[in-house]
Amino acid sequence: MTRDEYAAAWSRLHGGYDLSRASPPVRVWVHTAYGMGNRLVAWRVGPSAVTTAGLIVSVLVPVAVLGSRWGLLLGVLLVLVAAVADGLDGAVAVISGRVSRFGYVYDSVADRVAELAWLVAFWLAGVPGWLVVAAGAVSWLQEYARARATAAGMTEIGVVTVAERPTRVLASLFGLLSGFFVTWGLGLAVAIWALLGLVGLGQIGLTIRRELDR
């Protein structure tokens, strides 16, 4: 599969989203995932194996932060590895021709469980429980609303909000890294996660109403 063919397949899997309109980091990541995905396919690694590896790594994040202050840095590394795996499982599926409905559902569930693990890590590191719950609630509600709207006839993405999966990854990386130096960095990251989640929820809500009222 050529790079252009992969980009076209990626677009189809994301509701026809035009990759040329994506931000530079997104375009760079899609092309990077193509190269890394090709290598994994050559090694006969399947997409579900990549998803499972990312999930296991994510579940280890709360364990890491319990160890010591240095565990926050280990948590940064684990979240980064999990994020890379999350981007590669889809690439492997497309390149190997193993895209499936089960894989789509498994990947979505794994993403939510991974985010739960990251939020638990923040709670264990000292962030107030109510703030952790708020951050998780708004992000999961956004994903639930999008899933229900898709079932009702909306295109798969609808809109790319400010609180998509990459934003949660960046918030987690920022929080764990800054928390190593100043404890308030942990709470700040979760607060940013929650606030952007509210904005994203509003964005997806307006889009759902516009799309489904046509």
QUITASUL-V578056 format. One line per field, one symbol per residue. ss: DSSP state (2 for helix, 1 for strand, 0 for the rest). phi: phi as a letter, one per 40 degrees, with the letter a starting at -180 (. if undefined). psi: psi as a letter, one per 30 degrees, with the letter a starting at -180 (. if undefined). Layout:
ss = ???
phi = ???
psi = ???
This chain:
ss = 0022222222222000002220022222222222222222220000222222222222222222222000222222222222222222222222220000222222222222222222222222000022222222222222222222222000000000000022222222222222222002222222222222222222222222222200
phi = .ccccccccdcccbggcccccccddccccccccccccdcccccgcccccccccccccccccccccccacccccccdccccccccccccccccccccgbcacccccdccccccccccccccccccchcddccccccccccccccccccccccchccdcgacccbcddcccccccccccccccbccccccccccdccccccccccccccccccccc
psi = kleeeeeeeeeefhggkjffflleeeeeeeeeeeeeeeeeefghkleeeeeeeeeeeeffeeeeffdaeffeeeeeeeeeeeeeeeffeeeeeeefghkleeeeeeeeeeeeeeeeeeeeeeefffkkeeeeeeeeeeeeeeeeeeeeeeffflleedkjlfhleeeeeeeeeeeeeefeekffeeeeeeeeeeeeeeeeeeeeeeeeeeeff.
